[in-house]
Amino acid sequence: MTTREDFKRDFLEIVSSFKEYLLYLQGLNFEGLPREKLSGFNPAKQQLASAETTEAEDKAARLGALRKQMVECQHCQLGSSRKNLVFGTGNPNARLVFVGEAPGRDEDLQGKPFVGKAGQLLTRIINAIGLDREDVYIANILKCRPPENRNPLPEEIATCEPFLIKQLEVIKPKLIVALGTFAAQTLLKNTDAISRLRGRFHLYQGIKLMPTYHPAYLLRNPQKKREVWEDMQMVQKEYQ
Ligand code: SF4
């Protein structure tokens, strides 16, 4: 029995063959054929773009619903001191997700991840591999700021991590970059130092994960930028 999908596929094949025929006629200098419009028309590409848009819209809606669920979260003590929940931002259909540790002061005030000095450095790192922030998704292990930017406590990580897991389940990235010790150790369930974990891909739920130094650490230790660049070059190669 011919299904709707079969019909759609056959139709696109016919349109595609007709387009090739018209291009062939153009090549023979037939007059009256709209050259510019024809060369820009690609039904298969248009169908793919439309499928991607639908998928992105679906993911955005699911992330929006999750954010709504969490906005009043008081599951751990950080809920009482935060100004804003920092859920995550970026492309809901991203192939690459950056995961940091926790919001700092600027992030807490704005409700967005990586917007302070470390965030500006992260933006430059993303740009250096040929992408914009809008191409990727950025989130943290903890969605609320620890007081005075202290390290996250194990119980806070354990309580908040399920939200990040849900975000990653929705986005389904091809690649993850874990920024800093807490992100890498939490996702990989590994207690090795970041200096030992970085420099090679690991697997998180079947997704390639590259641990590297946190941008805030890089601001204090600029000599480590070269190692981050090496890690990011591997990410860039894999992304392509
Ligand atoms: S850090 Fe996570 S678990 Fe704790 S209150 Fe914030 S959203 Fe809830």
Boltz pocket constraint, residues with backbone or C-beta under 6 A from the ligand:
constraints:
  - pocket:
      binder: B
      contacts: [[A, 70], [A, 73], [A, 74], [A, 75], [A, 76], [A, 77], [A, 78], [A, 79], [A, 80], [A, 85], [A, 141], [A, 142], [A, 143], [A, 144], [A, 156], [A, 159], [A, 160]]
      max_distance: 6.0
